[in-house]
Amino acid sequence: MTTLALFDLDHTLIPFDSGMAWTQWLVQRGHLPPDAEARYLAYCHDYVAGTLDIHAMHRANLAPLARHGVATLQAWAHEFERHIRQQVPASRLALVQQHQDAGHLCAIVTATTRLIAEPLARVFGLPHLVATEAVVADGRYTGAIAGEPCFRQFKPSRVAAWLAQQGIGAGLAAFEASWFYSDSASDLPLLQAVTHPVAVCPDAQLAAYARTAGWTVWEDT
């Protein structure tokens, strides 16, 4: 396989933040207190401002749920999948399908924790997911991140590690053509590493960079 297609998740494949959708879903079911949404939104503002502490955000997402255990949370994630499926745009499903039909190796590459991202990977029919991994101890999430988060400058190295697991030791250099779709300037390290970077409904910083670099920009109409 000589072609690769990578997709950011939040505000790229889906027009919303998966962590916020998960938080709201849990609040509605009484699994989290009502103020959990406001706390999560504050982290979203930090992300936009470029000041996000992803370790703090990860702890905020998972530590309050640790008492339920991994098995329970994974069962909830399957329920969340059924809930969120109807909110995924047909255009994004078609984009992924287009790359799959072309025989490209495809994966979601997201800073979102695996617990939240996996339901959406299943919606898109993508068996490969490179996400932020959680530390599990005694069958419960601790709130800590295992290894490097799949975030900013770490995305290329996380992709390289995943490719190595697939038996592709040369990383991105092994592919004649590679795509990465993202909305955020925080993903510039990985966008710059592929042959076909695509800015999807980009933030202001990424939009300006993409125009200067001559990259493809995809805006919803």
N, CA, C and O of each residue as an XYZ file, in Angstrom:
884
protein
N       0.852     -1.199      0.000
C       0.000      0.000      0.000
C       0.883      1.242      0.000
O       1.740      1.404      0.869
N       0.670      2.110     -0.970
C       1.577      3.256     -1.141
C       0.896      4.594     -0.895
O       1.484      5.648     -1.139
N      -0.334      4.553     -0.414
C      -1.063      5.800     -0.161
C      -1.679      5.773      1.228
O      -2.079      4.722      1.729
N      -1.746      6.945      1.836
C      -2.182      7.072      3.226
C      -3.102      8.271      3.361
O      -2.821      9.333      2.805
N      -4.201      8.116      4.094
C      -5.111      9.233      4.362
C      -5.380      9.304      5.860
O      -5.865      8.348      6.466
N      -5.057     10.450      6.442
C      -5.223     10.682      7.870
C      -6.245     11.788      8.086
O      -6.322     12.735      7.304
N      -7.022     11.662      9.146
C      -8.107     12.606      9.404
C      -8.100     13.043     10.868
O      -8.146     12.210     11.773
N      -8.041     14.342     11.090
C      -8.343     14.870     12.410
C      -9.828     14.625     12.672
O     -10.594     14.404     11.734
N     -10.233     14.662     13.932
C     -11.626     14.345     14.265
C     -12.469     15.595     14.499
O     -13.328     15.924     13.681
N     -12.230     16.293     15.606
C     -13.095     17.406     16.008
C     -13.000     18.570     15.034
O     -11.907     19.033     14.707
N     -14.166     19.043     14.569
C     -14.281     20.165     13.648
C     -13.623     19.883     12.294
O     -13.371     20.801     11.513
N     -13.349     18.607     12.028
C     -12.824     18.193     10.734
C     -13.729     17.115     10.153
O     -14.472     17.372      9.205
N     -13.673     15.914     10.714
C     -14.624     14.886     10.288
C     -16.011     15.127     10.864
O     -17.020     14.754     10.265
N     -16.047     15.752     12.030
C     -17.331     16.109     12.648
C     -17.342     17.609     12.906
O     -16.298     18.187     13.208
N     -18.514     18.256     12.793
C     -18.580     19.720     12.938
C     -18.764     20.177     14.383
O     -19.364     21.223     14.632
N     -18.260     19.410     15.321
C     -18.401     19.727     16.739
C     -17.248     19.090     17.496
O     -16.435     18.367     16.920
N     -17.186     19.363     18.783
C     -16.150     18.809     19.641
C     -16.676     17.525     20.282
O     -17.678     17.550     20.997
N     -16.010     16.421     20.029
C     -16.494     15.137     20.531
C     -16.461     15.069     22.055
O     -17.327     14.447     22.671
N     -15.459     15.711     22.661
C     -15.382     15.719     24.118
C     -16.549     16.454     24.748
O     -17.078     16.022     25.771
N     -16.960     17.577     24.136
C     -18.112     18.308     24.639
C     -19.385     17.490     24.437
O     -20.239     17.443     25.322
N     -19.513     16.848     23.283
C     -20.695     16.021     23.027
C     -20.789     14.883     24.039
O     -21.878     14.570     24.520
N     -19.674     14.271     24.360
C     -19.610     13.195     25.352
C     -19.982     13.729     26.733
O     -20.750     13.105     27.465
N     -19.428     14.896     27.081
C     -19.719     15.499     28.380
C     -21.203     15.817     28.506
O     -21.822     15.509     29.525
N     -21.770     16.426     27.482
C     -23.198     16.761     27.513
C     -24.057     15.511     27.630
O     -25.054     15.503     28.351
N     -23.678     14.472     26.933
C     -24.425     13.210     26.973
C     -24.392     12.605     28.377
O     -25.402     12.099     28.867
N     -23.223     12.663     29.017
C     -23.097     12.135     30.374
C     -23.876     12.981     31.384
O     -24.479     12.447     32.314
N     -23.858     14.303     31.194
C     -24.620     15.184     32.081
C     -26.108     14.885     31.960
O     -26.814     14.809     32.965
N     -26.580     14.717     30.738
C     -27.996     14.441     30.516
C     -28.448     13.149     31.202
O     -29.613     13.014     31.574
N     -27.534     12.215     31.365
C     -27.852     10.938     31.983
C     -27.510     10.888     33.463
O     -27.644      9.847     34.105
N     -27.067     12.019     34.000
C     -26.800     12.104     35.430
C     -25.491     11.492     35.863
O     -25.260     11.302     37.057
N     -24.608     11.171     34.888
C     -23.320     10.567     35.229
C     -22.283     11.619     35.600
O     -21.283     11.302     36.244
N     -22.512     12.869     35.200
C     -21.654     13.988     35.560
C     -22.529     15.131     36.072
O     -23.692     15.235     35.683
N     -21.990     15.985     36.936
C     -22.767     17.131     37.419
C     -22.963     18.162     36.320
O     -22.175     18.208     35.376
N     -23.999     18.990     36.421
C     -24.297     19.978     35.373
C     -23.145     20.931     35.068
O     -23.007     21.378     33.929
N     -22.309     21.252     36.071
C     -21.230     22.212     35.815
C     -20.064     21.596     35.026
O     -19.093     22.290     34.724
N     -20.151     20.313     34.695
C     -19.089     19.682     33.910
C     -18.972     20.314     32.531
O     -17.872     20.414     31.987
N     -20.093     20.742     31.960
C     -20.058     21.371     30.637
C     -19.258     22.670     30.667
O     -18.454     22.928     29.772
N     -19.479     23.486     31.693
C     -18.763     24.758     31.793
C     -17.265     24.529     31.970
O     -16.450     25.255     31.402
N     -16.905     23.518     32.759
C     -15.482     23.220     32.953
C     -14.845     22.777     31.643
O     -13.733     23.191     31.315
N     -15.545     21.943     30.905
C     -14.996     21.484     29.632
C     -14.879     22.647     28.642
O     -13.893     22.753     27.913
N     -15.888     23.513     28.623
C     -15.864     24.654     27.711
C     -14.661     25.548     27.982
O     -14.087     26.115     27.052
N     -14.277     25.676     29.240
C     -13.108     26.494     29.580
C     -11.849     25.911     28.931
O     -10.987     26.658     28.467
N     -11.742     24.585     28.897
C     -10.600     23.961     28.232
C     -10.652     24.207     26.724
O      -9.614     24.387     26.088
N     -11.847     24.216     26.157
C     -11.985     24.502     24.726
C     -11.481     25.906     24.405
O     -10.825     26.121     23.386
N     -11.793     26.858     25.283
C     -11.303     28.224     25.086
C      -9.777     28.258     25.145
O      -9.141     28.979     24.377
N      -9.188     27.478     26.056
C      -7.730     27.406     26.149
C      -7.139     26.833     24.858
O      -6.089     27.278     24.394
N      -7.824     25.845     24.287
C      -7.353     25.238     23.036
C      -7.315     26.277     21.925
O      -6.322     26.388     21.208
N      -8.393     27.036     21.784
C      -8.467     28.065     20.747
C      -7.378     29.118     20.962
O      -6.798     29.633     20.006
N      -7.112     29.427     22.230
C      -6.105     30.436     22.552
C      -4.677     29.902     22.435
O      -3.718     30.670     22.516
N      -4.533     28.593     22.247
C      -3.213     27.997     22.140
C      -2.525     27.776     23.466
O      -1.307     27.604     23.514
N      -3.306     27.777     24.565
C      -2.720     27.634     25.902
C      -3.169     26.359     26.607
O      -2.972     26.220     27.814
N      -3.763     25.440     25.880
C      -4.335     24.246     26.503
C      -3.268     23.367     27.147
O      -2.248     23.057     26.533
N      -3.520     22.969     28.394
C      -2.749     21.927     29.067
C      -3.514     20.625     28.837
O      -4.488     20.340     29.534
N      -3.070     19.842     27.863
C      -3.828     18.650     27.491
C      -3.866     17.627     28.622
O      -4.822     16.857     28.723
N      -2.844     17.607     29.469
C      -2.858     16.683     30.606
C      -3.964     17.060     31.592
O      -4.655     16.191     32.123
N      -4.122     18.359     31.831
C      -5.187     18.813     32.726
C      -6.561     18.507     32.137
O      -7.476     18.098     32.852
N      -6.695     18.709     30.824
C      -7.966     18.430     30.165
C      -8.294     16.940     30.236
O      -9.441     16.561     30.476
N      -7.296     16.108     30.027
C      -7.500     14.661     30.079
C      -7.943     14.236     31.477
O      -8.857     13.425     31.625
N      -7.292     14.785     32.498
C      -7.691     14.458     33.874
C      -9.125     14.900     34.138
O      -9.898     14.179     34.770
N      -9.475     16.080     33.653
C     -10.826     16.608     33.877
C     -11.879     15.731     33.209
O     -12.988     15.584     33.721
N     -11.524     15.146     32.055
C     -12.475     14.300     31.331
C     -12.662     12.936     31.979
O     -13.780     12.424     32.038
N     -11.568     12.342     32.467
C     -11.636     10.952     32.890
C     -11.652     10.722     34.399
O     -12.316      9.800     34.873
N     -10.929     11.550     35.163
C     -10.851     11.307     36.598
C     -12.218     11.265     37.282
O     -12.427     10.408     38.141
N     -13.165     12.155     36.939
C     -14.474     12.090     37.610
C     -15.262     10.815     37.301
O     -16.230     10.496     37.992
N     -14.844     10.090     36.261
C     -15.557      8.879     35.864
C     -14.868      7.612     36.353
O     -15.363      6.508     36.128
N     -13.730      7.766     37.021
C     -12.905      6.612     37.377
C     -13.650      5.611     38.263
O     -13.378      4.412     38.203
N     -14.569      6.085     39.067
C     -15.255      5.180     39.993
C     -16.117      4.149     39.270
O     -16.502      3.140     39.861
N     -16.421      4.392     38.006
C     -17.303      3.483     37.277
C     -16.561      2.303     36.655
O     -17.186      1.290     36.342
N     -15.276      2.405     36.472
C     -14.519      1.315     35.889
C     -14.550      1.332     34.375
O     -15.476      1.859     33.759
N     -13.511      0.740     33.783
C     -13.348      0.767     32.333
C     -14.486      0.057     31.622
O     -14.979      0.554     30.610
N     -14.915     -1.090     32.124
C     -15.956     -1.868     31.454
C     -17.253     -1.078     31.346
O     -17.910     -1.092     30.304
N     -17.620     -0.392     32.415
C     -18.844      0.413     32.394
C     -18.727      1.559     31.401
O     -19.660      1.818     30.641
N     -17.594      2.244     31.400
C     -17.414      3.383     30.504
C     -17.394      2.941     29.042
O     -17.896      3.650     28.170
N     -16.826      1.792     28.780
C     -16.836      1.303     27.399
C     -18.254      0.947     26.959
O     -18.611      1.146     25.798
N     -19.059      0.426     27.874
C     -20.466      0.156     27.544
C     -21.195      1.460     27.258
O     -22.000      1.531     26.330
N     -20.917      2.493     28.051
C     -21.523      3.808     27.797
C     -21.068      4.344     26.442
O     -21.848      4.978     25.731
N     -19.803      4.090     26.081
C     -19.277      4.583     24.805
C     -20.042      3.970     23.626
O     -20.241      4.631     22.607
N     -20.463      2.735     23.760
C     -21.260      2.119     22.692
C     -22.648      2.767     22.618
O     -23.194      2.926     21.527
N     -23.213      3.136     23.749
C     -24.482      3.862     23.743
C     -24.301      5.245     23.120
O     -25.148      5.713     22.360
N     -23.189      5.887     23.451
C     -22.870      7.204     22.894
C     -22.733      7.113     21.379
O     -23.145      8.026     20.664
N     -22.165      6.031     20.889
C     -22.015      5.836     19.444
C     -23.377      5.878     18.747
O     -23.525      6.520     17.708
N     -24.353      5.204     19.311
C     -25.684      5.196     18.712
C     -26.305      6.584     18.749
O     -27.023      6.984     17.832
N     -26.019      7.314     19.825
C     -26.539      8.674     19.977
C     -25.920      9.634     18.968
O     -26.622     10.467     18.396
N     -24.622      9.527     18.748
C     -23.887     10.527     17.965
C     -23.906     10.245     16.475
O     -23.628     11.138     15.674
N     -24.229      9.017     16.089
C     -24.163      8.609     14.685
C     -24.957      9.546     13.777
O     -24.498      9.886     12.686
N     -26.129      9.960     14.214
C     -27.001     10.782     13.376
C     -26.468     12.205     13.191
O     -26.974     12.939     12.343
N     -25.464     12.606     13.961
C     -24.928     13.956     13.873
C     -23.712     14.060     12.950
O     -23.148     15.142     12.786
N     -23.313     12.952     12.356
C     -22.145     12.941     11.477
C     -22.572     13.319     10.066
O     -23.464     12.675      9.514
N     -21.962     14.350      9.455
C     -22.372     14.783      8.115
C     -22.113     13.731      7.044
O     -21.088     13.050      7.058
N     -23.047     13.612      6.129
C     -22.891     12.665      5.024
C     -21.667     12.992      4.183
O     -21.018     12.090      3.655
N     -21.342     14.295      4.053
C     -20.184     14.678      3.252
C     -18.883     14.121      3.818
O     -17.977     13.769      3.062
N     -18.784     14.041      5.142
C     -17.561     13.527      5.764
C     -17.500     12.003      5.663
O     -16.430     11.427      5.463
N     -18.653     11.360      5.802
C     -18.687      9.918      5.593
C     -18.258      9.588      4.168
O     -17.532      8.620      3.938
N     -18.710     10.397      3.214
C     -18.361     10.180      1.810
C     -16.873     10.404      1.566
O     -16.258      9.686      0.778
N     -16.291     11.402      2.244
C     -14.859     11.681      2.093
C     -14.036     10.476      2.520
O     -13.134     10.042      1.804
N     -14.352      9.943      3.688
C     -13.615      8.780      4.187
C     -13.815      7.597      3.247
O     -12.865      6.884      2.923
N     -15.044      7.393      2.817
C     -15.331      6.276      1.925
C     -14.570      6.404      0.614
O     -14.116      5.405      0.055
N     -14.433      7.619      0.129
C     -13.686      7.867     -1.113
C     -12.246      7.380     -0.994
O     -11.721      6.735     -1.902
N     -11.616      7.695      0.135
C     -10.234      7.251      0.339
C     -10.169      5.740      0.528
O      -9.248      5.091      0.033
N     -11.138      5.182      1.237
C     -11.143      3.732      1.424
C     -11.340      3.008      0.091
O     -10.685      2.003     -0.186
N     -12.245      3.531     -0.721
C     -12.501      2.905     -2.022
C     -11.268      2.967     -2.926
O     -11.069      2.104     -3.780
N     -10.449      3.994     -2.727
C      -9.223      4.134     -3.521
C      -8.097      3.236     -3.014
O      -7.008      3.209     -3.588
N      -8.367      2.507     -1.940
C      -7.374      1.584     -1.412
C      -6.347      2.215     -0.505
O      -5.308      1.611     -0.241
N      -6.611      3.428     -0.015
C      -5.669      4.104      0.873
C      -5.745      3.516      2.282
O      -6.815      3.120      2.744
N      -4.609      3.466      2.950
C      -4.585      3.144      4.363
C      -5.122      4.360      5.104
O      -4.578      5.453      4.953
N      -6.171      4.201      5.897
C      -6.862      5.336      6.509
C      -6.859      5.243      8.035
O      -6.944      4.153      8.600
N      -6.760      6.399      8.691
C      -6.803      6.440     10.150
C      -7.250      7.809     10.630
O      -6.963      8.829     10.003
N      -7.953      7.816     11.744
C      -8.208      9.061     12.469
C      -7.005      9.323     13.361
O      -6.500      8.410     14.015
N      -6.546     10.570     13.388
C      -5.427     10.976     14.247
C      -5.918     12.160     15.070
O      -6.089     13.256     14.538
N      -6.147     11.948     16.364
C      -6.821     12.956     17.175
C      -6.240     13.070     18.567
O      -5.762     12.092     19.142
N      -6.288     14.284     19.103
C      -5.865     14.517     20.487
C      -6.887     13.987     21.476
O      -6.582     13.841     22.660
N      -8.082     13.701     21.016
C      -9.141     13.195     21.879
C      -8.749     11.847     22.469
O      -8.092     11.041     21.809
N      -9.149     11.606     23.704
C      -8.850     10.326     24.327
C      -9.555      9.189     23.595
O     -10.651      9.370     23.066
N      -8.929      8.029     23.566
C      -9.441      6.891     22.806
C     -10.872      6.533     23.211
O     -11.686      6.206     22.347
N     -11.191      6.587     24.482
C     -12.529      6.226     24.941
C     -13.606      6.997     24.192
O     -14.636      6.429     23.829
N     -13.376      8.291     23.958
C     -14.366      9.145     23.295
C     -14.267      9.031     21.783
O     -15.283      9.092     21.091
N     -13.056      8.865     21.261
C     -12.860      8.843     19.810
C     -13.270      7.518     19.181
O     -13.692      7.494     18.025
N     -13.154      6.423     19.912
C     -13.443      5.114     19.334
C     -14.873      4.984     18.795
O     -15.062      4.427     17.713
N     -15.890      5.485     19.521
C     -17.242      5.390     18.958
C     -17.370      6.063     17.603
O     -18.086      5.568     16.732
N     -16.684      7.184     17.413
C     -16.757      7.892     16.136
C     -15.935      7.185     15.062
O     -16.305      7.205     13.888
N     -14.843      6.572     15.446
C     -14.086      5.777     14.471
C     -14.957      4.643     13.944
O     -14.907      4.314     12.758
N     -15.758      4.043     14.831
C     -16.661      2.974     14.386
C     -17.735      3.526     13.447
O     -18.097      2.873     12.468
N     -18.243      4.719     13.741
C     -19.243      5.337     12.866
C     -18.685      5.496     11.455
O     -19.394      5.273     10.473
N     -17.423      5.879     11.357
C     -16.795      6.091     10.049
C     -16.267      4.794      9.432
O     -15.756      4.799      8.312
N     -16.389      3.703     10.154
C     -15.899      2.436      9.626
C     -14.396      2.389      9.523
O     -13.850      1.724      8.643
N     -13.714      3.097     10.424
C     -12.255      3.165     10.401
C     -11.676      2.304     11.524
O     -11.839      2.640     12.697
N     -11.010      1.210     11.191
C     -10.442      0.353     12.231
C      -9.176      0.924     12.859
O      -8.753      0.474     13.925
N      -8.563      1.920     12.198
C      -7.313      2.481     12.703
C      -7.575      3.834     13.361
O      -8.173      4.728     12.761
N      -7.120      3.963     14.592
C      -7.316      5.184     15.373
C      -6.039      5.475     16.146
O      -5.575      4.653     16.936
N      -5.475      6.657     15.909
C      -4.315      7.124     16.679
C      -4.848      8.244     17.574
O      -5.207      9.317     17.090
N      -4.894      7.985     18.870
C      -5.536      8.902     19.810
C      -4.689      9.037     21.064
O      -3.693      8.334     21.237
N      -5.095      9.945     21.931
C      -4.446     10.056     23.232
C      -4.871      8.871     24.088
O      -6.060      8.583     24.219
N      -3.900      8.194     24.665
C      -4.166      6.970     25.419
C      -4.195      7.260     26.916
O      -3.455      8.106     27.417
N      -5.060      6.544     27.612
C      -5.247      6.764     29.041
C      -4.550      5.685     29.865
O      -4.479      4.526     29.458
N      -4.042      6.080     31.019
C      -3.483      5.120     31.969
C      -4.628      4.422     32.693
O      -5.548      5.072     33.189
N      -4.566      3.095     32.750
C      -5.559      2.304     33.458
C      -4.854      1.555     34.586
O      -3.830      0.909     34.368
N      -5.412      1.649     35.789
C      -4.870      0.923     36.941
C      -6.030      0.288     37.702
O      -7.008      0.955     38.038
N      -5.905     -0.990     37.962
C      -6.949     -1.720     38.692
C      -8.309     -1.588     38.013
O      -9.335     -1.461     38.681
N      -8.306     -1.618     36.672
C      -9.552     -1.599     35.926
C     -10.237     -0.254     35.862
O     -11.413     -0.169     35.508
N      -9.507      0.810     36.205
C     -10.101      2.147     36.210
C      -9.143      3.147     35.572
O      -7.923      3.003     35.657
N      -9.721      4.162     34.933
C      -8.904      5.239     34.384
C      -8.413      6.121     35.524
O      -9.180      6.495     36.412
N      -7.123      6.447     35.488
C      -6.560      7.299     36.539
C      -6.697      8.784     36.211
O      -6.633      9.628     37.106
N      -6.886      9.103     34.932
C      -6.904     10.487     34.483
C      -5.589     10.918     33.871
O      -5.501     11.996     33.283
N      -4.547     10.074     34.004
C      -3.239     10.389     33.433
C      -3.163      9.915     31.985
O      -3.920      9.037     31.571
N      -2.251     10.496     31.224
C      -2.024     10.125     29.832
C      -0.875      9.118     29.761
O       0.164      9.298     30.395
N      -1.077      8.069     28.988
C      -0.027      7.068     28.780
C       0.855      7.503     27.610
O       0.376      7.643     26.485
N       2.124      7.712     27.876
C       3.048      8.116     26.822
C       2.788      9.532     26.349
O       2.336     10.383     27.116
N       3.078      9.779     25.074
C       2.890     11.113     24.508
C       1.434     11.315     24.124
O       0.823     10.405     23.564
N       0.856     12.482     24.408
C      -0.487     12.752     23.890
C      -0.438     12.874     22.372
O       0.593     13.243     21.808
N      -1.532     12.570     21.723
C      -1.588     12.700     20.256
C      -1.992     14.136     19.941
O      -3.129     14.406     19.555
N      -1.041     15.051     20.111
C      -1.350     16.478     20.161
C      -0.172     17.275     19.645
O       0.977     16.994     19.983
N      -0.469     18.288     18.810
C       0.533     19.223     18.328
C       1.762     18.505     17.764
O       1.655     17.713     16.827
N       2.939     18.794     18.351
C       4.190     18.277     17.810
C       4.337     16.774     17.965
O       5.216     16.171     17.351
N       3.479     16.157     18.785
C       3.587     14.716     19.000
C       2.818     13.900     17.955
O       3.017     12.690     17.851
N       1.951     14.544     17.187
C       1.166     13.770     16.215
C       2.047     13.031     15.199
O       1.806     11.850     14.951
N       3.059     13.680     14.600
C       3.888     12.930     13.646
C       4.568     11.712     14.265
O       4.628     10.657     13.635
N       5.079     11.840     15.485
C       5.751     10.691     16.107
C       4.753      9.608     16.494
O       5.073      8.421     16.432
N       3.559     10.002     16.888
C       2.528      9.000     17.195
C       2.102      8.269     15.923
O       1.871      7.060     15.951
N       1.998      8.990     14.813
C       1.673      8.344     13.532
C       2.794      7.388     13.134
O       2.526      6.274     12.683
N       4.037      7.809     13.294
C       5.168      6.950     12.949
C       5.161      5.674     13.782
O       5.443      4.591     13.268
N       4.838      5.799     15.074
C       4.778      4.618     15.941
C       3.660      3.675     15.503
O       3.835      2.457     15.496
N       2.501      4.249     15.135
C       1.387      3.426     14.654
C       1.768      2.714     13.358
O       1.479      1.528     13.200
N       2.413      3.425     12.429
C       2.829      2.805     11.171
C       3.825      1.681     11.420
O       3.788      0.649     10.749
N       4.707      1.882     12.378
C       5.665      0.825     12.713
C       4.939     -0.428     13.198
O       5.353     -1.549     12.902
N       3.856     -0.228     13.942
C       3.047     -1.363     14.398
C       2.405     -2.090     13.220
O       2.120     -3.285     13.298
N       2.180     -1.357     12.127
C       1.610     -1.958     10.912
C       2.695     -2.578     10.027
O       2.410     -3.075      8.937
N       3.934     -2.540     10.507
C       5.044     -3.092      9.734
C       5.625     -2.113      8.731
O       6.337     -2.514      7.810
N       5.323     -0.820      8.906
C       5.820      0.215      7.992
C       6.848      1.045      8.750
O       6.513      2.070      9.345
N       8.083      0.603      8.726
C       9.113      1.225      9.547
C       9.604      2.558      9.043
O      10.191      3.330      9.801
N       9.373      2.845      7.760
C       9.880      4.094      7.195
C       8.974      5.279      7.468
O       9.293      6.397      7.065
N       7.854      5.065      8.141
C       6.936      6.158      8.464
C       6.305      6.749      7.221
O       6.042      6.042      6.249
N       6.063      8.055      7.257
C       5.401      8.733      6.149
C       6.214      8.668      4.859
O       5.656      8.761      3.765
N       7.523      8.510      4.984
C       8.368      8.434      3.796
C       8.094      7.188      2.963
O       8.521      7.101      1.812
N       7.379      6.218      3.544
C       7.085      4.978      2.825
C       5.986      5.160      1.784
O       5.779      4.285      0.943
N       5.277      6.297      1.834
C       4.104      6.474      0.984
C       4.383      7.422     -0.174
O       4.993      8.477      0.001
N       3.924      7.026     -1.367
C       4.045      7.886     -2.533
C       3.161      9.127     -2.381
O       3.515     10.214     -2.839
N       2.017      8.951     -1.737
C       1.097     10.070     -1.509
C       0.456      9.905     -0.134
O       0.106      8.798      0.277
N       0.312     11.016      0.558
C      -0.309     10.981      1.882
C      -1.134     12.239      2.080
O      -0.727     13.331      1.684
N      -2.299     12.078      2.699
C      -3.206     13.185      2.968
C      -3.382     13.330      4.481
O      -3.360     12.343      5.217
N      -3.555     14.556      4.925
C      -4.014     14.808      6.293
C      -4.992     15.963      6.246
O      -4.687     17.038      5.730
N      -6.170     15.724      6.791
C      -7.239     16.715      6.847
C      -7.344     17.244      8.276
O      -7.459     16.466      9.222
N      -7.305     18.572      8.429
C      -7.425     19.164      9.761
C      -7.964     20.579      9.682
O      -7.844     21.253      8.659
N      -8.559     21.014     10.782
C      -9.108     22.366     10.869
C      -8.202     23.320     11.620
O      -8.434     24.529     11.603
N      -7.171     22.805     12.280
C      -6.473     23.597     13.291
C      -4.993     23.809     13.008
O      -4.301     22.910     12.530
N      -4.520     25.014     13.311
C      -3.096     25.321     13.185
C      -2.259     24.492     14.149
O      -1.055     24.341     13.942
N      -2.866     23.955     15.191
C      -2.118     23.104     16.113
C      -1.629     21.831     15.421
O      -0.723     21.157     15.912
N      -2.240     21.507     14.268
C      -1.852     20.313     13.527
C      -0.841     20.588     12.424
O      -0.592     19.721     11.586
N      -0.261     21.769     12.411
C       0.724     22.089     11.380
C       1.883     21.092     11.321
O       2.334     20.781     10.219
N       2.390     20.573     12.443
C       3.499     19.612     12.335
C       3.170     18.399     11.469
O       4.024     17.929     10.716
N       1.942     17.888     11.565
C       1.574     16.738     10.741
C       1.142     17.176      9.345
O       1.429     16.484      8.368
N       0.465     18.300      9.235
C       0.089     18.807      7.919
C       1.321     19.036      7.053
O       1.305     18.752      5.855
N       2.379     19.545      7.653
C       3.605     19.825      6.909
C       4.365     18.560      6.521
O       5.250     18.594      5.666
N       4.010     17.446      7.159
C       4.743     16.198      6.933
C       4.152     15.332      5.826
O       4.801     14.387      5.380
N       2.925     15.635      5.367
C       2.290     14.824      4.329
C       2.432     15.497      2.964
O       2.796     16.670      2.877
N       2.144     14.747      1.904
C       2.272     15.307      0.561
C       1.044     16.115      0.152
O       1.137     16.992     -0.707
N      -0.111     15.825      0.766
C      -1.351     16.504      0.416
C      -2.053     17.011      1.677
O      -3.004     16.378      2.136
N      -1.610     18.135      2.249
C      -2.302     18.704      3.404
C      -3.604     19.377      2.968
O      -3.637     20.065      1.947
N      -4.661     19.181      3.732
C      -5.957     19.781      3.417
C      -6.484     20.489      4.666
O      -6.662     19.866      5.713
N      -6.730     21.790      4.544
C      -7.296     22.575      5.644
C      -8.816     22.552      5.517
O      -9.368     23.033      4.528
N      -9.486     21.994      6.517
C     -10.938     21.819      6.482
C     -11.585     22.850      7.406
O     -11.385     22.816      8.620
N     -12.357     23.761      6.825
C     -12.991     24.823      7.631
C     -11.983     25.357      8.651
O     -12.248     25.340      9.853
N     -10.836     25.828      8.179
C      -9.706     26.094      9.071
C      -9.910     27.307      9.975
O     -10.654     28.235      9.659
N      -9.208     27.259     11.125
C      -9.158     28.440     11.972
C      -8.351     29.517     11.252
O      -7.728     29.250     10.225
N      -8.365     30.730     11.793
C      -7.766     31.871     11.087
C      -6.284     31.658     10.803
O      -5.808     31.978      9.715
N      -5.557     31.122     11.774
C      -4.116     30.932     11.596
C      -3.831     29.887     10.523
O      -2.958     30.087      9.678
N      -4.559     28.780     10.552
C      -4.337     27.751      9.546
C      -4.773     28.237      8.164
O      -4.113     27.937      7.169
N      -5.876     28.983      8.093
C      -6.354     29.501      6.814
C      -5.295     30.384      6.163
O      -5.040     30.276      4.964
N      -4.682     31.256      6.960
C      -3.648     32.144      6.429
C      -2.432     31.354      5.962
O      -1.877     31.633      4.899
N      -2.023     30.374      6.749
C      -0.863     29.552      6.380
C      -1.154     28.764      5.109
O      -0.315     28.687      4.211
N      -2.355     28.176      5.038
C      -2.714     27.348      3.880
C      -2.733     28.181      2.596
O      -2.295     27.715      1.545
N      -3.237     29.402      2.684
C      -3.266     30.264      1.501
C      -1.847     30.562      1.024
O      -1.563     30.502     -0.173
N      -0.966     30.881      1.957
C       0.421     31.201      1.601
C       1.138     29.987      1.014
O       1.926     30.109      0.077
N       0.852     28.817      1.580
C       1.535     27.593      1.140
C       0.903     26.977     -0.101
O       1.467     26.059     -0.698
N      -0.266     27.479     -0.491
C      -0.938     26.926     -1.660
C      -1.626     25.610     -1.409
O      -1.837     24.828     -2.335
N      -1.985     25.353     -0.142
C      -2.664     24.109      0.211
C      -4.140     24.155     -0.189
O      -4.717     25.226     -0.373
N      -4.724     22.984     -0.317
C      -6.150     22.870     -0.545
C      -6.900     23.311      0.719
O      -6.560     22.901      1.829
N      -7.916     24.146      0.533
C      -8.762     24.571      1.639
C     -10.197     24.145      1.319
O     -10.742     24.476      0.266
N     -10.781     23.417      2.237
C     -12.123     22.903      2.062
C     -13.049     23.633      3.038
O     -12.942     23.472      4.254
N     -13.943     24.423      2.491
C     -14.937     25.132      3.299
C     -16.306     24.542      3.015
O     -16.627     24.259      1.861
N     -17.120     24.350      4.049
C     -18.497     23.896      3.841
C     -19.312     24.999      3.201
O     -19.126     26.176      3.511
N     -20.205     24.629      2.320
C     -21.055     25.630      1.655
C     -22.512     25.426      2.045
O     -23.382     26.168      1.590
